[in-house]
Amino acid sequence: MNHLPPAGELAARFPVHGQVPLRSGAEVSDIMGRLSFGVDFTDHMARAIHTRGEGWHDRELVAYGPLSLGPATSVLHYGQEIFEGLKAYRHADGSIWTFRPEQNAARFNRSARRLAMPELPVEDFLGSIAALVAADQRWVPDVPGSSLYLRPFAFASESFLGVRSAHEITYLVIASPVGPYFRKGFKPVAIWVSTDYHRAGPGGTGAAKTGGNYAASLLPQEEAYAQGCEQVCFLDGATNTILEELGGMNIFVVDADGSVRTPALTGTILEGVTRSSVIQLLRDHGRRVTETAIPLDGLLRDIRAGAVTEVFACGTAAVITPVGRLASRDFDLTIGTGEPGPVTSALFQQLTDIQYGRAADPYGWLYRLV
Ligand SMILES: *Cc1c(COP(=O)(O)O)cnc(C)c1O
C-alpha cells in the first residue's frame, strides 16, 4: 500500500494564478471526440521555478500556452531536460486515479541527478499533478481505454550559452486527453532491430528519462519505418549483441516452458514502471521471471526453434504491445503465430483492469486524484 498524503492536501501547493480562460463546453466535447495522442491540451498547466540560492518557488497553475524564451536559453543548445509520462484514469463511479505516481516522482529525481538538475520534492511532483487534474477534471475522458496523459518535465531555462548546469530550471506539467492506444484492436507490431545505432552507452544517460535519448532514437526509428516496422529495438552499445529496449518501451520474452525474461537493468536501460508492474504480476501468477542478458543470436535461434512463443513491449502509453515480427538486415522472423499470445493478452487485461478500477488493487498501485 502507498502511504502518500491525500491528493487534495498536496494540490493546495499549486494554487491557480490569476484568471485562466477556459475553453467552452462545445470546444471540449469536440476535442474529446478526437482524442489523438498529444495534440490537444487542457486549460491549465502546473509550473514551478528553481533558481540557485532560492530553491523551488512560484508553484502555481497557469493558463496552458506558449512560453517566452530567449534564443540563448540553455536547453535549446545543450539539452538539459528531463521528463515523465503517466496517466489519469476515470473509473466507472466518476472518480479519477493515477497509477504508482510515487515511482514516477522517484524516477524524475534519478533523472534529475544524472542531468545535474535539482531534485523536486515528491510532494511537489504529486501536488502539481493533483492540482492540474482537479482543475481540469472535465478533460479526463470516460470512453473505454481513454485517459488524461500527464507530462511533467523540467528544463534549463536560464538564458546563458556557457556550458554548465543552468542556474534556473523551469518545471511544468501539461495534460492531453488521449484515446485507447490500440484503435484497431490489440494488434501486434513489427520491430526493427537496429545494428547501426544505439540509444545509450555505458556511463551515458540511458537510465534517465531525457529528451536526448529520444533525439538519438529518431533516425533509427525512421529506418524502422522505411523497413515496414513500427518500432526499433536497440542492442547494447558495448558489444552490439545484447537486447536492451525500444525507443520508449521495455521488452519481454516468453519462453515455451512458460517462464519470462526481460533485459536486466544495466544502467543503459530505462526502468519502466510498467516493466516493474509486469514482473510483479507475472511472479504473483506463479511464473518464473528473470532479469538477465538476452543475446540477440540466442533469441533468434529460440524463435526459429519455437522455444520462444511470445515477445511483448511495455510502457505507460500503450501498456502492453504484442510483437509479432522481429526483423533486421539479416533476418525477418514471425514470433509464435504472429497474433497476440495468451501471456501478453492476459497481462494487458490484468493491468488495465487495475488501472480502470475494474479489478481489485491488491498492491495499492492506485492513487486517487479526484
Ligand atoms: C518511459 C520509457 C519507458 C517506459 O516506462 P514506463 O514507466 O513503463 O512508462 C521505457 N523505455 C524508455 C526509453 C522510456 O523513456
The ligand as a Gaussian input file, in Angstrom:
#p B3LYP/6-31G(d) Opt

LIG

0 1
 C        9.299000       5.974000     -20.438000
 C       10.127000       4.899000     -21.044000
 C        9.823000       3.539000     -20.885000
 C        8.562000       3.041000     -20.206000
 O        8.455000       3.450000     -18.886000
 P        7.032000       3.404000     -18.157000
 O        7.332000       3.927000     -16.804000
 O        6.601000       1.997000     -18.144000
 O        6.117000       4.276000     -18.943000
 C       10.702000       2.605000     -21.417000
 N       11.803000       2.977000     -22.100000
 C       12.113000       4.276000     -22.290000
 C       13.333000       4.619000     -23.060000
 C       11.293000       5.286000     -21.773000
 O       11.609000       6.552000     -21.986000

